[in-house]
Amino acid sequence: MTQLMSSVKNFLVSEDGPTAVEYAIMLALIVIVCIGAVQSIGTKAAAKFTAAGAALQ
């Protein structure tokens, strides 16, 4: 039982948990920025292809 309590105490004291949360937040922000960039590029590319298709007709 004392070993279990010692393990729980070490887990709560260690700084691995907050570090993992910080990395998860950074990863989420990077993903959001990438999705926004791809969506913007896709919209602009679709407009260019539509204009090119109209010009060819």
mmCIF file of the N, C-alpha and C atoms, coordinates in Angstrom:
data_MODEL
# 
_entry.id   MODEL 
# 
loop_
_atom_site.group_PDB 
_atom_site.id 
_atom_site.type_symbol 
_atom_site.label_atom_id 
_atom_site.label_alt_id 
_atom_site.label_comp_id 
_atom_site.label_asym_id 
_atom_site.label_entity_id 
_atom_site.label_seq_id 
_atom_site.pdbx_PDB_ins_code 
_atom_site.Cartn_x 
_atom_site.Cartn_y 
_atom_site.Cartn_z 
_atom_site.occupancy 
_atom_site.B_iso_or_equiv 
_atom_site.pdbx_formal_charge 
_atom_site.auth_seq_id 
_atom_site.auth_comp_id 
_atom_site.auth_asym_id 
_atom_site.auth_atom_id 
_atom_site.pdbx_PDB_model_num 
ATOM 1   N N  . MET A 1 1  ? 0.829   -1.202 0.000   1.00 0.00 ? 1  MET A N  1 
ATOM 2   C CA . MET A 1 1  ? 0.000   0.000  0.000   1.00 0.00 ? 1  MET A CA 1 
ATOM 3   C C  . MET A 1 1  ? 0.863   1.252  0.000   1.00 0.00 ? 1  MET A C  1 
ATOM 4   N N  . THR A 1 2  ? 1.967   1.209  0.729   1.00 0.00 ? 2  THR A N  1 
ATOM 5   C CA . THR A 1 2  ? 2.844   2.388  0.765   1.00 0.00 ? 2  THR A CA 1 
ATOM 6   C C  . THR A 1 2  ? 3.496   2.622  -0.585  1.00 0.00 ? 2  THR A C  1 
ATOM 7   N N  . GLN A 1 3  ? 3.751   1.537  -1.321  1.00 0.00 ? 3  GLN A N  1 
ATOM 8   C CA . GLN A 1 3  ? 4.344   1.706  -2.648  1.00 0.00 ? 3  GLN A CA 1 
ATOM 9   C C  . GLN A 1 3  ? 3.346   2.392  -3.591  1.00 0.00 ? 3  GLN A C  1 
ATOM 10  N N  . LEU A 1 4  ? 2.075   2.046  -3.467  1.00 0.00 ? 4  LEU A N  1 
ATOM 11  C CA . LEU A 1 4  ? 1.043   2.679  -4.289  1.00 0.00 ? 4  LEU A CA 1 
ATOM 12  C C  . LEU A 1 4  ? 0.950   4.170  -3.971  1.00 0.00 ? 4  LEU A C  1 
ATOM 13  N N  . MET A 1 5  ? 0.943   4.489  -2.699  1.00 0.00 ? 5  MET A N  1 
ATOM 14  C CA . MET A 1 5  ? 0.877   5.903  -2.296  1.00 0.00 ? 5  MET A CA 1 
ATOM 15  C C  . MET A 1 5  ? 2.112   6.658  -2.770  1.00 0.00 ? 5  MET A C  1 
ATOM 16  N N  . SER A 1 6  ? 3.262   5.997  -2.722  1.00 0.00 ? 6  SER A N  1 
ATOM 17  C CA . SER A 1 6  ? 4.493   6.629  -3.191  1.00 0.00 ? 6  SER A CA 1 
ATOM 18  C C  . SER A 1 6  ? 4.428   6.879  -4.703  1.00 0.00 ? 6  SER A C  1 
ATOM 19  N N  . SER A 1 7  ? 3.887   5.910  -5.439  1.00 0.00 ? 7  SER A N  1 
ATOM 20  C CA . SER A 1 7  ? 3.762   6.066  -6.893  1.00 0.00 ? 7  SER A CA 1 
ATOM 21  C C  . SER A 1 7  ? 2.819   7.203  -7.248  1.00 0.00 ? 7  SER A C  1 
ATOM 22  N N  . VAL A 1 8  ? 1.696   7.293  -6.540  1.00 0.00 ? 8  VAL A N  1 
ATOM 23  C CA . VAL A 1 8  ? 0.732   8.373  -6.790  1.00 0.00 ? 8  VAL A CA 1 
ATOM 24  C C  . VAL A 1 8  ? 1.361   9.716  -6.471  1.00 0.00 ? 8  VAL A C  1 
ATOM 25  N N  . LYS A 1 9  ? 2.100   9.795  -5.370  1.00 0.00 ? 9  LYS A N  1 
ATOM 26  C CA . LYS A 1 9  ? 2.758   11.047 -4.983  1.00 0.00 ? 9  LYS A CA 1 
ATOM 27  C C  . LYS A 1 9  ? 3.782   11.458 -6.036  1.00 0.00 ? 9  LYS A C  1 
ATOM 28  N N  . ASN A 1 10 ? 4.575   10.508 -6.520  1.00 0.00 ? 10 ASN A N  1 
ATOM 29  C CA . ASN A 1 10 ? 5.571   10.823 -7.550  1.00 0.00 ? 10 ASN A CA 1 
ATOM 30  C C  . ASN A 1 10 ? 4.898   11.281 -8.842  1.00 0.00 ? 10 ASN A C  1 
ATOM 31  N N  . PHE A 1 11 ? 3.766   10.668 -9.187  1.00 0.00 ? 11 PHE A N  1 
ATOM 32  C CA . PHE A 1 11 ? 3.048   11.065 -10.398 1.00 0.00 ? 11 PHE A CA 1 
ATOM 33  C C  . PHE A 1 11 ? 2.531   12.499 -10.291 1.00 0.00 ? 11 PHE A C  1 
ATOM 34  N N  . LEU A 1 12 ? 2.000   12.845 -9.118  1.00 0.00 ? 12 LEU A N  1 
ATOM 35  C CA . LEU A 1 12 ? 1.459   14.188 -8.938  1.00 0.00 ? 12 LEU A CA 1 
ATOM 36  C C  . LEU A 1 12 ? 2.545   15.245 -8.882  1.00 0.00 ? 12 LEU A C  1 
ATOM 37  N N  . VAL A 1 13 ? 3.730   14.874 -8.421  1.00 0.00 ? 13 VAL A N  1 
ATOM 38  C CA . VAL A 1 13 ? 4.824   15.834 -8.292  1.00 0.00 ? 13 VAL A CA 1 
ATOM 39  C C  . VAL A 1 13 ? 5.548   16.026 -9.632  1.00 0.00 ? 13 VAL A C  1 
ATOM 40  N N  . SER A 1 14 ? 5.581   14.971 -10.453 1.00 0.00 ? 14 SER A N  1 
ATOM 41  C CA . SER A 1 14 ? 6.336   15.067 -11.706 1.00 0.00 ? 14 SER A CA 1 
ATOM 42  C C  . SER A 1 14 ? 5.721   16.110 -12.628 1.00 0.00 ? 14 SER A C  1 
ATOM 43  N N  . GLU A 1 15 ? 6.518   16.642 -13.507 1.00 0.00 ? 15 GLU A N  1 
ATOM 44  C CA . GLU A 1 15 ? 6.068   17.702 -14.409 1.00 0.00 ? 15 GLU A CA 1 
ATOM 45  C C  . GLU A 1 15 ? 5.785   17.179 -15.806 1.00 0.00 ? 15 GLU A C  1 
ATOM 46  N N  . ASP A 1 16 ? 5.699   15.875 -15.965 1.00 0.00 ? 16 ASP A N  1 
ATOM 47  C CA . ASP A 1 16 ? 5.423   15.307 -17.283 1.00 0.00 ? 16 ASP A CA 1 
ATOM 48  C C  . ASP A 1 16 ? 3.994   15.590 -17.729 1.00 0.00 ? 16 ASP A C  1 
ATOM 49  N N  . GLY A 1 17 ? 3.060   15.616 -16.814 1.00 0.00 ? 17 GLY A N  1 
ATOM 50  C CA . GLY A 1 17 ? 1.666   15.868 -17.162 1.00 0.00 ? 17 GLY A CA 1 
ATOM 51  C C  . GLY A 1 17 ? 1.447   17.241 -17.764 1.00 0.00 ? 17 GLY A C  1 
ATOM 52  N N  . PRO A 1 18 ? 1.861   18.317 -17.077 1.00 0.00 ? 18 PRO A N  1 
ATOM 53  C CA . PRO A 1 18 ? 1.682   19.654 -17.669 1.00 0.00 ? 18 PRO A CA 1 
ATOM 54  C C  . PRO A 1 18 ? 2.429   19.822 -18.983 1.00 0.00 ? 18 PRO A C  1 
ATOM 55  N N  . THR A 1 19 ? 3.597   19.195 -19.108 1.00 0.00 ? 19 THR A N  1 
ATOM 56  C CA . THR A 1 19 ? 4.350   19.305 -20.355 1.00 0.00 ? 19 THR A CA 1 
ATOM 57  C C  . THR A 1 19 ? 3.570   18.660 -21.492 1.00 0.00 ? 19 THR A C  1 
ATOM 58  N N  . ALA A 1 20 ? 2.967   17.517 -21.243 1.00 0.00 ? 20 ALA A N  1 
ATOM 59  C CA . ALA A 1 20 ? 2.178   16.849 -22.271 1.00 0.00 ? 20 ALA A CA 1 
ATOM 60  C C  . ALA A 1 20 ? 0.980   17.700 -22.668 1.00 0.00 ? 20 ALA A C  1 
ATOM 61  N N  . VAL A 1 21 ? 0.364   18.354 -21.706 1.00 0.00 ? 21 VAL A N  1 
ATOM 62  C CA . VAL A 1 21 ? -0.778  19.227 -22.005 1.00 0.00 ? 21 VAL A CA 1 
ATOM 63  C C  . VAL A 1 21 ? -0.326  20.409 -22.852 1.00 0.00 ? 21 VAL A C  1 
ATOM 64  N N  . GLU A 1 22 ? 0.817   20.976 -22.527 1.00 0.00 ? 22 GLU A N  1 
ATOM 65  C CA . GLU A 1 22 ? 1.325   22.108 -23.320 1.00 0.00 ? 22 GLU A CA 1 
ATOM 66  C C  . GLU A 1 22 ? 1.606   21.684 -24.759 1.00 0.00 ? 22 GLU A C  1 
ATOM 67  N N  . TYR A 1 23 ? 2.204   20.503 -24.939 1.00 0.00 ? 23 TYR A N  1 
ATOM 68  C CA . TYR A 1 23 ? 2.465   20.021 -26.292 1.00 0.00 ? 23 TYR A CA 1 
ATOM 69  C C  . TYR A 1 23 ? 1.159   19.751 -27.037 1.00 0.00 ? 23 TYR A C  1 
ATOM 70  N N  . ALA A 1 24 ? 0.157   19.252 -26.355 1.00 0.00 ? 24 ALA A N  1 
ATOM 71  C CA . ALA A 1 24 ? -1.134  18.990 -26.989 1.00 0.00 ? 24 ALA A CA 1 
ATOM 72  C C  . ALA A 1 24 ? -1.794  20.286 -27.437 1.00 0.00 ? 24 ALA A C  1 
ATOM 73  N N  . ILE A 1 25 ? -1.685  21.329 -26.623 1.00 0.00 ? 25 ILE A N  1 
ATOM 74  C CA . ILE A 1 25 ? -2.259  22.628 -26.996 1.00 0.00 ? 25 ILE A CA 1 
ATOM 75  C C  . ILE A 1 25 ? -1.523  23.210 -28.197 1.00 0.00 ? 25 ILE A C  1 
ATOM 76  N N  . MET A 1 26 ? -0.189  23.125 -28.181 1.00 0.00 ? 26 MET A N  1 
ATOM 77  C CA . MET A 1 26 ? 0.583   23.630 -29.328 1.00 0.00 ? 26 MET A CA 1 
ATOM 78  C C  . MET A 1 26 ? 0.232   22.864 -30.602 1.00 0.00 ? 26 MET A C  1 
ATOM 79  N N  . LEU A 1 27 ? 0.091   21.542 -30.485 1.00 0.00 ? 27 LEU A N  1 
ATOM 80  C CA . LEU A 1 27 ? -0.257  20.738 -31.648 1.00 0.00 ? 27 LEU A CA 1 
ATOM 81  C C  . LEU A 1 27 ? -1.635  21.112 -32.182 1.00 0.00 ? 27 LEU A C  1 
ATOM 82  N N  . ALA A 1 28 ? -2.582  21.339 -31.284 1.00 0.00 ? 28 ALA A N  1 
ATOM 83  C CA . ALA A 1 28 ? -3.927  21.739 -31.712 1.00 0.00 ? 28 ALA A CA 1 
ATOM 84  C C  . ALA A 1 28 ? -3.889  23.074 -32.442 1.00 0.00 ? 28 ALA A C  1 
ATOM 85  N N  . LEU A 1 29 ? -3.122  24.023 -31.936 1.00 0.00 ? 29 LEU A N  1 
ATOM 86  C CA . LEU A 1 29 ? -3.022  25.329 -32.606 1.00 0.00 ? 29 LEU A CA 1 
ATOM 87  C C  . LEU A 1 29 ? -2.363  25.209 -33.969 1.00 0.00 ? 29 LEU A C  1 
ATOM 88  N N  . ILE A 1 30 ? -1.331  24.388 -34.074 1.00 0.00 ? 30 ILE A N  1 
ATOM 89  C CA . ILE A 1 30 ? -0.667  24.185 -35.369 1.00 0.00 ? 30 ILE A CA 1 
ATOM 90  C C  . ILE A 1 30 ? -1.637  23.555 -36.365 1.00 0.00 ? 30 ILE A C  1 
ATOM 91  N N  . VAL A 1 31 ? -2.421  22.574 -35.920 1.00 0.00 ? 31 VAL A N  1 
ATOM 92  C CA . VAL A 1 31 ? -3.389  21.923 -36.803 1.00 0.00 ? 31 VAL A CA 1 
ATOM 93  C C  . VAL A 1 31 ? -4.441  22.916 -37.274 1.00 0.00 ? 31 VAL A C  1 
ATOM 94  N N  . ILE A 1 32 ? -4.912  23.775 -36.382 1.00 0.00 ? 32 ILE A N  1 
ATOM 95  C CA . ILE A 1 32 ? -5.915  24.772 -36.750 1.00 0.00 ? 32 ILE A CA 1 
ATOM 96  C C  . ILE A 1 32 ? -5.368  25.729 -37.802 1.00 0.00 ? 32 ILE A C  1 
ATOM 97  N N  . VAL A 1 33 ? -4.129  26.168 -37.630 1.00 0.00 ? 33 VAL A N  1 
ATOM 98  C CA . VAL A 1 33 ? -3.510  27.076 -38.600 1.00 0.00 ? 33 VAL A CA 1 
ATOM 99  C C  . VAL A 1 33 ? -3.334  26.381 -39.943 1.00 0.00 ? 33 VAL A C  1 
ATOM 100 N N  . CYS A 1 34 ? -2.902  25.120 -39.928 1.00 0.00 ? 34 CYS A N  1 
ATOM 101 C CA . CYS A 1 34 ? -2.720  24.383 -41.180 1.00 0.00 ? 34 CYS A CA 1 
ATOM 102 C C  . CYS A 1 34 ? -4.049  24.178 -41.904 1.00 0.00 ? 34 CYS A C  1 
ATOM 103 N N  . ILE A 1 35 ? -5.082  23.850 -41.171 1.00 0.00 ? 35 ILE A N  1 
ATOM 104 C CA . ILE A 1 35 ? -6.398  23.665 -41.800 1.00 0.00 ? 35 ILE A CA 1 
ATOM 105 C C  . ILE A 1 35 ? -6.875  24.978 -42.421 1.00 0.00 ? 35 ILE A C  1 
ATOM 106 N N  . GLY A 1 36 ? -6.687  26.087 -41.727 1.00 0.00 ? 36 GLY A N  1 
ATOM 107 C CA . GLY A 1 36 ? -7.070  27.390 -42.273 1.00 0.00 ? 36 GLY A CA 1 
ATOM 108 C C  . GLY A 1 36 ? -6.302  27.731 -43.533 1.00 0.00 ? 36 GLY A C  1 
ATOM 109 N N  . ALA A 1 37 ? -4.996  27.438 -43.531 1.00 0.00 ? 37 ALA A N  1 
ATOM 110 C CA . ALA A 1 37 ? -4.173  27.739 -44.703 1.00 0.00 ? 37 ALA A CA 1 
ATOM 111 C C  . ALA A 1 37 ? -4.587  26.883 -45.898 1.00 0.00 ? 37 ALA A C  1 
ATOM 112 N N  . VAL A 1 38 ? -4.804  25.607 -45.667 1.00 0.00 ? 38 VAL A N  1 
ATOM 113 C CA . VAL A 1 38 ? -5.200  24.715 -46.762 1.00 0.00 ? 38 VAL A CA 1 
ATOM 114 C C  . VAL A 1 38 ? -6.570  25.106 -47.305 1.00 0.00 ? 38 VAL A C  1 
ATOM 115 N N  . GLN A 1 39 ? -7.472  25.471 -46.416 1.00 0.00 ? 39 GLN A N  1 
ATOM 116 C CA . GLN A 1 39 ? -8.804  25.876 -46.857 1.00 0.00 ? 39 GLN A CA 1 
ATOM 117 C C  . GLN A 1 39 ? -8.735  27.149 -47.699 1.00 0.00 ? 39 GLN A C  1 
ATOM 118 N N  . SER A 1 40 ? -7.913  28.104 -47.277 1.00 0.00 ? 40 SER A N  1 
ATOM 119 C CA . SER A 1 40 ? -7.764  29.353 -48.028 1.00 0.00 ? 40 SER A CA 1 
ATOM 120 C C  . SER A 1 40 ? -7.149  29.101 -49.404 1.00 0.00 ? 40 SER A C  1 
ATOM 121 N N  . ILE A 1 41 ? -6.113  28.275 -49.430 1.00 0.00 ? 41 ILE A N  1 
ATOM 122 C CA . ILE A 1 41 ? -5.464  27.959 -50.709 1.00 0.00 ? 41 ILE A CA 1 
ATOM 123 C C  . ILE A 1 41 ? -6.438  27.206 -51.614 1.00 0.00 ? 41 ILE A C  1 
ATOM 124 N N  . GLY A 1 42 ? -7.212  26.291 -51.045 1.00 0.00 ? 42 GLY A N  1 
ATOM 125 C CA . GLY A 1 42 ? -8.181  25.523 -51.833 1.00 0.00 ? 42 GLY A CA 1 
ATOM 126 C C  . GLY A 1 42 ? -9.250  26.413 -52.445 1.00 0.00 ? 42 GLY A C  1 
ATOM 127 N N  . THR A 1 43 ? -9.725  27.387 -51.677 1.00 0.00 ? 43 THR A N  1 
ATOM 128 C CA . THR A 1 43 ? -10.745 28.304 -52.182 1.00 0.00 ? 43 THR A CA 1 
ATOM 129 C C  . THR A 1 43 ? -10.193 29.146 -53.331 1.00 0.00 ? 43 THR A C  1 
ATOM 130 N N  . LYS A 1 44 ? -8.978  29.633 -53.159 1.00 0.00 ? 44 LYS A N  1 
ATOM 131 C CA . LYS A 1 44 ? -8.369  30.450 -54.223 1.00 0.00 ? 44 LYS A CA 1 
ATOM 132 C C  . LYS A 1 44 ? -8.075  29.614 -55.463 1.00 0.00 ? 44 LYS A C  1 
ATOM 133 N N  . ALA A 1 45 ? -7.642  28.373 -55.262 1.00 0.00 ? 45 ALA A N  1 
ATOM 134 C CA . ALA A 1 45 ? -7.356  27.502 -56.406 1.00 0.00 ? 45 ALA A CA 1 
ATOM 135 C C  . ALA A 1 45 ? -8.648  27.161 -57.144 1.00 0.00 ? 45 ALA A C  1 
ATOM 136 N N  . ALA A 1 46 ? -9.716  26.915 -56.414 1.00 0.00 ? 46 ALA A N  1 
ATOM 137 C CA . ALA A 1 46 ? -10.998 26.605 -57.060 1.00 0.00 ? 46 ALA A CA 1 
ATOM 138 C C  . ALA A 1 46 ? -11.473 27.788 -57.891 1.00 0.00 ? 46 ALA A C  1 
ATOM 139 N N  . ALA A 1 47 ? -11.273 28.998 -57.397 1.00 0.00 ? 47 ALA A N  1 
ATOM 140 C CA . ALA A 1 47 ? -11.673 30.187 -58.157 1.00 0.00 ? 47 ALA A CA 1 
ATOM 141 C C  . ALA A 1 47 ? -10.849 30.307 -59.437 1.00 0.00 ? 47 ALA A C  1 
ATOM 142 N N  . LYS A 1 48 ? -9.571  30.017 -59.346 1.00 0.00 ? 48 LYS A N  1 
ATOM 143 C CA . LYS A 1 48 ? -8.707  30.088 -60.549 1.00 0.00 ? 48 LYS A CA 1 
ATOM 144 C C  . LYS A 1 48 ? -9.126  29.041 -61.579 1.00 0.00 ? 48 LYS A C  1 
ATOM 145 N N  . PHE A 1 49 ? -9.412  27.799 -61.116 1.00 0.00 ? 49 PHE A N  1 
ATOM 146 C CA . PHE A 1 49 ? -9.834  26.765 -62.047 1.00 0.00 ? 49 PHE A CA 1 
ATOM 147 C C  . PHE A 1 49 ? -11.179 27.097 -62.686 1.00 0.00 ? 49 PHE A C  1 
ATOM 148 N N  . THR A 1 50 ? -12.069 27.702 -61.920 1.00 0.00 ? 50 THR A N  1 
ATOM 149 C CA . THR A 1 50 ? -13.366 28.111 -62.464 1.00 0.00 ? 50 THR A CA 1 
ATOM 150 C C  . THR A 1 50 ? -13.180 29.192 -63.522 1.00 0.00 ? 50 THR A C  1 
ATOM 151 N N  . ALA A 1 51 ? -12.305 30.134 -63.254 1.00 0.00 ? 51 ALA A N  1 
ATOM 152 C CA . ALA A 1 51 ? -12.024 31.200 -64.226 1.00 0.00 ? 51 ALA A CA 1 
ATOM 153 C C  . ALA A 1 51 ? -11.377 30.628 -65.489 1.00 0.00 ? 51 ALA A C  1 
ATOM 154 N N  . ALA A 1 52 ? -10.454 29.693 -65.316 1.00 0.00 ? 52 ALA A N  1 
ATOM 155 C CA . ALA A 1 52 ? -9.790  29.090 -66.479 1.00 0.00 ? 52 ALA A CA 1 
ATOM 156 C C  . ALA A 1 52 ? -10.788 28.278 -67.290 1.00 0.00 ? 52 ALA A C  1 
ATOM 157 N N  . GLY A 1 53 ? -11.690 27.540 -66.614 1.00 0.00 ? 53 GLY A N  1 
ATOM 158 C CA . GLY A 1 53 ? -12.705 26.766 -67.331 1.00 0.00 ? 53 GLY A CA 1 
ATOM 159 C C  . GLY A 1 53 ? -13.649 27.664 -68.094 1.00 0.00 ? 53 GLY A C  1 
ATOM 160 N N  . ALA A 1 54 ? -14.024 28.789 -67.504 1.00 0.00 ? 54 ALA A N  1 
ATOM 161 C CA . ALA A 1 54 ? -14.908 29.724 -68.183 1.00 0.00 ? 54 ALA A CA 1 
ATOM 162 C C  . ALA A 1 54 ? -14.230 30.347 -69.385 1.00 0.00 ? 54 ALA A C  1 
ATOM 163 N N  . ALA A 1 55 ? -12.938 30.616 -69.271 1.00 0.00 ? 55 ALA A N  1 
ATOM 164 C CA . ALA A 1 55 ? -12.194 31.239 -70.380 1.00 0.00 ? 55 ALA A CA 1 
ATOM 165 C C  . ALA A 1 55 ? -12.049 30.253 -71.542 1.00 0.00 ? 55 ALA A C  1 
ATOM 166 N N  . LEU A 1 56 ? -11.967 28.979 -71.249 1.00 0.00 ? 56 LEU A N  1 
ATOM 167 C CA . LEU A 1 56 ? -11.808 28.002 -72.320 1.00 0.00 ? 56 LEU A CA 1 
ATOM 168 C C  . LEU A 1 56 ? -13.110 27.753 -73.072 1.00 0.00 ? 56 LEU A C  1 
ATOM 169 N N  . GLN A 1 57 ? -14.246 28.040 -72.442 1.00 0.00 ? 57 GLN A N  1 
ATOM 170 C CA . GLN A 1 57 ? -15.517 27.822 -73.135 1.00 0.00 ? 57 GLN A CA 1 
ATOM 171 C C  . GLN A 1 57 ? -15.768 29.023 -73.965 1.00 0.00 ? 57 GLN A C  1 
# 
